[in-house]
Amino acid sequence: MRFPVYITSTLFLSVFFLLELIFNIASSQDTMDDLVERGRMLYHAEPVGCWVCHGETAQGRVGPTLQFGPTPTDIFEQLESNPTMSVIMTELNLNDDDLIALSIYLRSMAELPLEDTMPAQWREALVQAKTTQAQELVFSKTERDVAVEAIESFGSVITSWEQRANEGNLESHYDSRIVATFNPGTQKFKPQKNHTYFYENIGTNSKPAVLHEGYVAPESNQVVVGDAITKEIIASYQLPVNLRNAVHGTTMSPDGKFVYIVGPREPGSDGNPDPGGSQTMLKVDALTLQPVKQITIGGRLHHGQIFQEKYLLLDVFARDPDGLGLMLYDPETDHVISGIKDIDLGGMVYTVWTDHNHIYALMEPAGYGPGRATGGRGAGNLRRGALVAMRPFWVAKIDPDNWEVIKEYPLPGYRGTWAVIDSGNKFIYIAMSGSSGLTKLNIETGEIVWTRGTGGGPFGITLSADESEIWVASKGENMGEFGRTISVLDTETGEFLATLFAAYEMDHVLLSPNGKEMWATSNGEGRILVYDSETRELTKVIDMPQNGDAHGLVWVHYNEEGVSQVVRDQGGFHGNINPAQNMPLEY
Ligand code: HEC
């Protein structure tokens, strides 16, 4: 059957009109609810939404209150101009509908009136605001500009990554030698049973400029022992001047009987350091605080930590020609067991970390400074603008059973200084001094969970007992000025929680074995600051003898039988103590 054309079209039009009527009534209702919902999702987006800075109810936090009900144009103008909010541009990539949804949601949250006409009016206003802006301008680029453009995104680092380390087993050896032995002297303190002590190596490098008038530095390094509960210094011993060197971390044997400290070069025939000799480490008796042995390790000791409750994992400054970049050391035999050379890792090793299954080496691209100075020198030059780009820094994950590099993680920033692995071995947190940032990486996938800013030149980092917070010692490393703060961030979101006033050049920060205190060392002022990890209050300042620069921190516990054991060093907790797994040391 055929209808005349006019009937068909009339019928069609009326049906259409009817449908549109129904649809419109329903949709204006839906649209408002949908918009509120969409706005809510965007506002509370994880990991970064507006809530991070403006608060859960838009009450304001580091950003102002939004309870006045900003229009989409207000938000648009902030996104265009407010550098703090640039993170939102990259995370959420908001279009006009999103901005409208956010305004609607903010108004609904603040219980301000909502009109059906608002979206259309706002859309029009956005068009107007955008047309009054300068159009996208096209500038000419030099060949050099184009070359920089090709490498400037971190995405290009990831997509073009080629393993820097050689393939296969990279194990190397260094023939360590015991070059001197000393009489340990008399006992300086008598440890009590069922008590906990802290050890600290201190040096001669505090900064007179930030200490009091007439400050006189100690003449040589000292090993200091204190009471971990009263936080009083118990005893210290100053090494003979011919055994001094610029001091760094504090390392102890797992049984807590010996402390390791940087030594000078090996002695020449006159007993003084031989400028052509090998770099050494001193082994110090933990009760007499005096040296017992001097051992060549092929480099100037930087940091050490207990590895698999048996060995020491060491990293060093300047290497001897045959020296290793990282190594395992046996405190029973006082020999370097194995390690890897920088050349096999494709860059210079800075610091090394472990979850006791793997070794994580923070790697620096070579050539920006002499030898191991490359990373620090490069980062400093970058900060001053003498460098405009640098080759990437990365983490090498090493299997200590076969000494193979099994994964490399390029870092979104410059010069990783410190790494912490969570108790589930799922995430690794890395502080980067050259870009004043902290990044959280998924160990399995290599995914960067977040990267956030910290105080200037971060160095040490530590997790709180429940691992919900990470504390960062903002040392001012590679900054050309001293840092004086500790930053506290949320581990889940990377959200910034607090900046704590501290002391000059905060270096290491460690959660104490009772899980309740954050201990932080100041290189500049030669003191240890203790904070309550819950309230974040500074509860104690422990001045080192003569304010010698403080580095490291190791806790030793003596049990009921008087047997000693390290329970905490810079690499983690030991001896069945771990506040993160609800096993704090009770005191
Ligand atoms: C990283 C922190 C941060 C995030 C995330 C952020 N903001 Fe802001 N926002 C700020 C700060 C800081 C200001 C104040 C800027 C100033 O002082 O000039 C601000 C200002 C504003 C203002 C202007 C307020 C006024 O009084 O005029 C609006 C509107 C705004 N933000 C909306 C948003 C919305 C919507 C989002 C999410 C899409 C968002 N912001 C996400 C930090 C942030």
Residues whose N, C-alpha, C, O or C-beta is under 5 A from the ligand:
A	BS01	HEC	G49 C50 V52 C53 V62 G63 P64 T65 P70 D74 I75 Q78 N82 T84 M85 I88 L102
